[in-house]
């Protein structure tokens, strides 16, 4: 067992320099080039004018370097992500919101093995005790982190064997993600083929406001004092996003069965076929209520579009997703706080197309969803954390 600082030495600080007005500067990687998979995204790499100094050559990235996020993150994403550098050497620098970890002796610690250990540590929340918040940013106390983090230095041959297995696993995960993305694009393409662009309406469909087709509204206000530790699940944006992806959720809030029954009798509750649309934060994620279990939802966070015989819910979900994307573009212009309101959604103009055509599209989506389920099932089997743990401790 060794401390991280014994393996890499101190974290090397990044550079930022000055604006590159002529395009002759040095490429500098930022946290915007980080992905949550530990891979660097080389799209939109900025260039900066950086003064050459005595030690600057040591900061140019080399294969096997690990870049760690020192500032960034959010309430939902801790600071401390890591990415592995495996590109052209002595070309890129890294900015001052990041730091560099470089293995001193690869015969003792294989660099990519160390990356996987740090990646795993982050995914398990290992950086959270070392973060603090200033001026709206999360900062990683890197000195404390590298001094206190223990690394199990198993023999290098075993390190390399583990890396080989995990690299194969990462390839499988990346491939599954590509498959899911292509299936999503297939649905979008089929929609445009059948109905045309929902903004331009090239096929000249009659248009009607969504609010003229069905009721668009929210929920009865539930106060914090009404939350209980068990009972009827109470969903917010977080849960709807997870459900929309087909993921299992860990419900955190509940209301009593008595309160739910009271609301159901007086105001009604979501039923199978209704659409719940996220309205703040992650805007425009839509989940079609499946009717499998009773639940209630948070007002303000979510908007309910009541299912109707006038439209197919799967068709309407795909149409609204397109319309909300355009709405978000308009909101981003001069808006300090972005949110989707009931009024906004009610007034959206939707196609008034024959229900038979909607059902044809829904049948197509259902078939694609079956394929997505099969891909997602395979994806879940390749769960990185579980697999890493098994490999690390069993091999």
MIMAR-304686 format. One line per 10 residues: for each residue x, y, z of C-alpha. Coordinates in steps of 0.001 Angstrom, whole numbers, plus 500000, padded with zeros to 6 digits. Layout:
N
X,Y,Z  ...
// end
This chain:
395
500000,500000,500000  501306,503473,499109  500036,507027,499284  499189,508653,495967  501771,511375,496564  504503,508718,496799  503571,507471,493330  503140,510773,491490  504637,513497,493647  502739,516754,494047
499979,517749,491644  501446,519869,488848  499481,523086,488365  498023,524101,485008  498437,527129,482755  495987,529562,481205  497940,532447,479708  496337,535119,477518  493776,535214,474707  495085,533869,471414
494062,536518,468891  496078,535135,465956  495484,531402,466325  499147,530683,466959  498832,529689,470598  499245,526412,472473  496294,523963,472761  495081,523888,476369  492743,521213,477726  489973,522341,480103
487362,520573,482189  484970,521114,479258  487155,518572,477450  486570,516017,480233  484006,513272,479785  482482,511279,482604  484003,508146,481053  487558,509288,481733  488183,509959,478035  489327,513326,476692
487069,515020,474143  489376,516860,471759  486563,518852,470152  486714,522579,470827  490178,522633,472355  491131,526274,472915  494525,527770,472168  496188,530296,474461  499284,532464,474390  501485,531094,477152
504860,532545,477995  507716,530072,477768  509348,529588,481154  512022,527336,482597  509640,524582,483755  506993,524855,481058  508347,521934,479022  507653,519575,481926  503984,520554,481801  503348,519465,478214
501256,516327,478374  502783,512910,477754  501154,509541,477198  500150,508048,480499  499493,511391,482189  496374,511727,484311  494595,515085,484450  492486,515731,487536  489722,518307,487910  490609,520747,490706
487669,523174,490332  484225,522616,488862  481588,520020,489582  478100,520801,490803  475626,519821,493500  474958,516614,491563  478500,516012,490320  481428,516092,492757  484683,517713,491739  487689,515469,491114
487014,513752,487794  490041,512266,486041  490884,511691,482380  493698,509701,480831  495981,511288,478226  496988,509066,475319  497396,511505,472409  500232,513364,470709  502957,514176,473217  504442,517615,473911
501577,519398,472156  498934,520048,474815  498932,521882,478122  496148,521885,480736  494441,524830,482392  494558,526136,485950  491252,524489,486920  492983,521146,486467  496146,519465,487688  498552,516848,486394
499391,513524,488026  502396,511815,486442  503648,508427,487636  507287,508638,488695  508155,504968,488146  506033,502870,485776  507846,499713,486879  506146,500148,490241  502811,501600,489172  501419,501211,485662
499947,504642,484721  496697,503364,483262  496172,501163,486301  496483,504253,488492  493977,506032,486267  491434,503247,486778  491989,503327,490549  491385,507106,490613  488424,506792,488240  486899,504113,490453
487622,506145,493593  485831,509150,492116  482834,507105,491003  482512,505763,494549  482487,509303,495992  486074,509209,497203  486750,512872,496378  483728,514226,498265  485489,514435,501677  488206,516545,500029
486048,519163,498322  484950,522577,499492  482857,525318,497931  483913,528890,497231  482307,531505,494971  479881,528949,493560  482614,526474,492551  483551,523165,494102  487282,522912,494734  489295,519768,495382
491850,520011,498169  494402,518216,496052  497251,518328,498564  495144,516560,501188  493734,514140,498621  497057,512871,497321  498577,512711,500799  495745,510613,502242  494615,508395,499350  495958,504841,499641
496821,502918,496473  497099,499125,496593  500308,498512,494661  499839,494953,493512  502529,493518,491198  502814,495392,487893  502060,492267,485841  498760,491977,487673  498124,495707,487176  498592,495293,483420
496275,492271,483354  493554,494240,485136  493992,497189,482756  493647,494893,479747  490348,493545,481058  489002,496975,481976  489995,498438,478601  487968,495725,476891  485062,496503,479187  485276,500204,478390
485185,499364,474673  482017,497327,475184  480392,500174,477133  481319,502725,474445  479877,500459,471753  476622,499992,473675  476303,503766,474069  476739,504189,470322  474036,501608,469715  471601,503434,471991
472381,506760,470323  471787,505286,466859  468437,503840,467942  467402,507260,469242  468388,508812,465925  466375,506150,464123  463212,507241,465966  463871,510911,465251  464454,510160,461583  461242,508145,461345
459273,510988,462932  460543,513514,460401  459917,511059,457569  456291,510557,458600  455347,514025,459845  458054,516438,458729  460008,518913,460801  457709,519965,463688  458971,523553,463548  458780,524109,459779
455725,521881,459122  456676,521206,455473  453717,518851,454987  451217,521546,455922  449450,519767,458771  446727,521621,460646  448136,523013,463876  446411,523300,467241  447562,524442,470675  448304,521559,473029
445984,523099,475598  443099,522743,473148  443675,518989,472940  444026,518181,476609  444560,519548,480090  448054,520784,480901  448732,521441,484570  450724,520584,487651  450025,519009,491021  448599,519950,494383
451254,521625,496538  452930,519232,498972  454761,520924,501837  458014,519693,503318  456318,518937,506631  454130,516408,504784  457067,514207,503758  457323,510841,505490  459884,508037,505498  457653,505516,503736
454344,505436,501915  453458,506697,498429  456541,507688,496364  456881,511411,495653  458678,512171,492369  460727,515193,491388  462695,515938,488227  465445,513541,489367  463135,510540,489450  461425,511405,486155
464786,511689,484387  465755,508247,485698  462422,506707,484722  462615,508226,481239  465899,506370,480742  464366,503097,481874  466479,503063,485027  465488,501880,488460  465058,504686,490956  465780,504974,494639
462848,506961,495959  463867,509449,498640  460573,511185,499455  457128,509848,500332  453689,511059,501356  451172,509111,503417  448605,506870,501784  445908,508944,503457  447190,512164,501874  447465,510456,498490
443895,509155,498722  442658,512626,499662  444416,514220,496671  443191,511473,494347  439577,512033,495348  439667,515833,495259  442088,516652,492433  443059,513439,490647  446477,511782,490306  448621,510739,487319
447233,507805,485370  448589,505500,482695  449208,507400,479459  449732,510813,481076  452987,512602,480269  455167,514173,482959  457533,516847,481652  460501,518203,483620  460132,521977,483879  463206,523249,485752
466851,522252,485817  466911,519479,483245  464122,520859,481063  462067,518822,478629  462637,515245,479777  459368,513363,479334  458157,510173,480949  454915,508435,479986  453192,507211,483140  453109,503414,482983
450469,502886,485670  452532,500225,487452  452507,501915,490860  450886,504790,492675  452921,507970,493077  452553,511704,493290  454801,514491,491977  456213,517896,492851  454536,521033,491571  456814,523493,489798
459328,520737,488988  457009,518798,486697  454122,519524,484341  451441,516954,483631  449964,516522,480154  446831,514450,480571  446580,511486,478203  443705,511717,475737  441895,509726,473069  442789,512604,470745
446454,511608,470574  448815,508692,471069  451062,509371,474066  454199,507951,472391  453631,510151,469361  452997,513210,471538  456112,512558,473624  458334,512613,470536  456606,515674,469121  456903,517632,472363
460563,516712,472755  461247,518386,469414  459181,521435,470242  460770,521880,473670  464268,521787,472156  463311,524778,470010  461639,526463,472984  464829,526090,475037  466814,527814,472301  464448,530764,472492
464629,530788,476303  468417,530956,476249  468320,534402,474631  468408,537009,477376  466962,534763,480078  468620,534644,483482  466516,531747,484777  465329,529043,482408  462101,527206,483137  459234,525683,481205
455864,526993,482355  452398,525479,482094  451434,528387,479858  454420,527792,477560  453540,524142,477136  449808,524763,476728  450380,527237,473899  452764,525046,471907  451377,524360,468446  451213,520646,467716
450296,518717,464570  446664,517674,464330  447328,514467,462414  445097,511371,462058  445260,509063,465067  445899,506104,462773  449142,507681,461585  450135,508415,465162  449546,504772,466058  451750,503624,463169
454583,505756,464515  453980,504486,468056  454208,500875,466849  457569,501668,465268  458805,503297,468493  457686,500282,470518  459745,497964,468311  462788,500223,468644  462294,500366,472412  462487,496577,472539
465873,496783,470833  466954,499526,473244  465910,497370,476178  468067,494520,474916  471042,496866,474471  470490,498446,477880  470300,495022,479494  473681,494140,478000  474970,497551,479048  473908,496962,482643
475720,493623,482680  478882,495547,481891  478460,497731,484974  481879,499266,485414  481953,499580,489187  480784,496056,489881  483121,494605,487287  486057,496652,488521  485525,495497,492081  485357,491855,491040
488494,492099,488916  490447,494097,491453  489797,491846,494406  489438,488437,492770  492213,488384,490181
// end
